[in-house]
Amino acid sequence: MPMGMADVATILFRNFLKYNPKNPNWLNRDRFVLSAGHGSMLLYSLLYLTGYKSISLKDIKKFRQLNSICAGHPEYHPGTGIETTTGPLGQGIANSVGFAITEEILRKKLGKEIINHKTYVLAGDGCLMEGISHEAMSLAGHLKLKNLVMLFDNNSISIDGPTNLAVSDNFKKRFESYGWNYILINGHNYNEIFNALKKVQNAKKPTVISCKTKIGFGSPNKSGKASSHGSPLGNQEIELVRKKLNWKYKPFEIPKNILIEWRKAGIKGSKLTEKWNKIYKRKKSKINKILKNNFNKAIKSEKRNAIKELKNLATRKSSELILNALAYENKTLIGGSADLTGSNNTKTKFHKIIKPGDFSGNYIHYGVREHAMCGIMNGIALHSKLIPYGGTFLIFSDYCKPSIRLSALMKQQVIYVMTHDSIGLGEDGPTHQPIEQLSGLRSIPNLNIFRPADRIETIECWELAIKNSKTPSILSLTRQNLNPVRKKYLTNNKCSLGAYEVLRTNKNIKLTILASGSEVNLAIETSHKLAKNKIYSKVISVPCQDLFDLQSRSYKQKILGETKLKISIEAGSTDCWKKYLGSEGFAFGIDKFGKSAPYKDIYKHFGLTAENISKKIKNLIRI
Ligand SMILES: Cc1ncc(C[n+]2csc(CCOP(=O)(O)OP(=O)(O)O)c2C)c(N)n1
């Protein structure tokens, strides 16, 4: 790919892309996304040649070695020119749609002197075969993202061989039906590349430049073949390439005159940023005002409301109420849902819909496109100042997982609002009832899974999500109403501990009951029931295992070390609880698929009732 797309990339970086290697974080830079992440060396070469400090020849020599910035696939590092982590094919396309949406929103907010840039995404046949590309490009076309340009490396080769083994898409019809411009060029003809890139500068909708290229261009025996994809060409073939391209220099030797030419292309950006900086300085205080966040006021007042009202509410409803307060003052929050707005409670009266040609809003109807929604939210978070959140059912986190994993890997503040978080959703049945999802998601590093038990916990979990700029969050929320657990106003955030005591039936206890979300109510009921039989216990609400696992040994000991007998209750897979329970503990949960019925009947069916659990506990204690 780096050989096949070198011509296109050269003309893009020399003649069109607006960037400044001396200031890689320049807000108004064009974004370049290498969705075909396996071609990472193309990006590393371009960054080195144009003068980015982040990549030296020494780094390039350490390609794919431990701790090299030149990793196998591009890995996002702020300020390096690597705009996003790519490798799972198609993700970069969704990211680029997120970049382009953000550019539109910020241009509307800040004016075109401050934001007015293009997003270029280089994608291959593989990216375009992935489902996420269809979702993301369809939304991009709908929104008429005119500053989005795809450079399609149309070489008709993937790993298994020619792409006609698996694809017969008519690309022109495909893109045009999405509402994109389609330009077909010879990707090795400089004039055609130049003219196509020139044309897109004034586009009215997203454009794909379909570049007919030869994979492994220049290799006499391997170009145009799948064999040039995934392994080195080999010394013999490299010699032949050198001959064919008339290249007389040693490996890693870049002739001075050529490097000077490249560096000149990089230096052009300094002038652009100088001019921009002057305008920015003039407008800085106004910009800061527009982008300023104030979360504390909303959180405090919502906590007071919750205590004053003490209503039975579903946590999805509690989430809507805190969002209402947050969205009122914070213009950087960009909400959305994958066609479940009314169920996820993600849209409040302070939201306005983003529409084709009108980006003055703060709410995106992503359509039934969960995977793209999450990849797009990564792009929105990566761009600069906006905080995206998006809703779907927790079960469909399975449709979002590759992008959620990348939010975590890239340390991006993306907030996933995932409602209908257990069998508690009732009649929609086992296809919609998450079982193993929470255990699976909790095992992703650098991802906070919050499962609040009531309105106060929901507010506190939102506070933790909204203030953590380096870790994505999932808010796992109920469809069904829950009784308030926390009834006193506290300014401090108890959920920040991950787990804390909410009830104790005696000073001396025999049992610790850990529970999360909707099952905290159940744990409280069980604890009271046991107390009637003089079995005393404490109930620990565990809104976030990830945060609890980070607490000090002494705090963990205080929570877990008081009794030998510990049980957990969560209406889902028991796997992720066993680490807390010791050899004598017992995890109440569900390790099989759910059922379709009114939710109280399903809880009964799976033995998740205070009656059944207390009976089992009495037996455990007798043993
Ligand atoms: C989601 C995903 N599936 C599979 C792969 C493994 N993979 C890497 S490159 C590739 C083929 C890509 O073909 P193409 O986009 O045409 O790239 P080219 O061969 O032209 O470089 C595959 C299947 C991957 N990186 N991501």
PDBQT file of the ligand as one rigid body, heavy atoms in Angstrom, charges set to zero:
ROOT
HETATM    1  C1  LIG A 701     -11.318  -5.719  10.777  1.00  0.00    +0.000 C 
HETATM    2  C2  LIG A 701     -10.099  -6.306  10.132  1.00  0.00    +0.000 A 
HETATM    3  N1  LIG A 701     -10.187  -7.520   9.544  1.00  0.00    +0.000 NA
HETATM    4  C3  LIG A 701      -9.076  -8.082   9.009  1.00  0.00    +0.000 A 
HETATM    5  C4  LIG A 701      -7.874  -7.450   9.050  1.00  0.00    +0.000 A 
HETATM    6  C5  LIG A 701      -6.632  -8.112   8.496  1.00  0.00    +0.000 C 
HETATM    7  N2  LIG A 701      -6.242  -7.447   7.233  1.00  0.00    +0.000 N 
HETATM    8  C6  LIG A 701      -5.295  -6.520   7.216  1.00  0.00    +0.000 A 
HETATM    9  S1  LIG A 701      -5.079  -5.866   5.700  1.00  0.00    +0.000 SA
HETATM   10  C7  LIG A 701      -6.255  -6.872   5.034  1.00  0.00    +0.000 A 
HETATM   11  C8  LIG A 701      -6.579  -6.810   3.553  1.00  0.00    +0.000 C 
HETATM   12  C9  LIG A 701      -6.845  -5.448   3.163  1.00  0.00    +0.000 C 
HETATM   13  O1  LIG A 701      -6.944  -5.332   1.803  1.00  0.00    +0.000 OA
HETATM   14  P1  LIG A 701      -6.834  -3.892   1.141  1.00  0.00    +0.000 P 
HETATM   15  O2  LIG A 701      -7.595  -2.921   1.919  1.00  0.00    +0.000 OA
HETATM   16  O3  LIG A 701      -7.193  -4.050  -0.293  1.00  0.00    +0.000 OA
HETATM   17  O4  LIG A 701      -5.333  -3.507   1.330  1.00  0.00    +0.000 OA
HETATM   18  P2  LIG A 701      -4.138  -3.741   0.293  1.00  0.00    +0.000 P 
HETATM   19  O5  LIG A 701      -4.043  -5.220   0.106  1.00  0.00    +0.000 OA
HETATM   20  O6  LIG A 701      -4.524  -3.041  -0.934  1.00  0.00    +0.000 OA
HETATM   21  O7  LIG A 701      -2.987  -3.141   0.994  1.00  0.00    +0.000 OA
HETATM   22  C10 LIG A 701      -6.800  -7.686   6.011  1.00  0.00    +0.000 A 
HETATM   23  C11 LIG A 701      -7.875  -8.678   5.749  1.00  0.00    +0.000 C 
HETATM   24  C12 LIG A 701      -7.825  -6.188   9.673  1.00  0.00    +0.000 A 
HETATM   25  N3  LIG A 701      -6.706  -5.500   9.782  1.00  0.00    +0.000 N 
HETATM   26  N4  LIG A 701      -8.964  -5.637  10.175  1.00  0.00    +0.000 NA
ENDROOT
TORSDOF 0
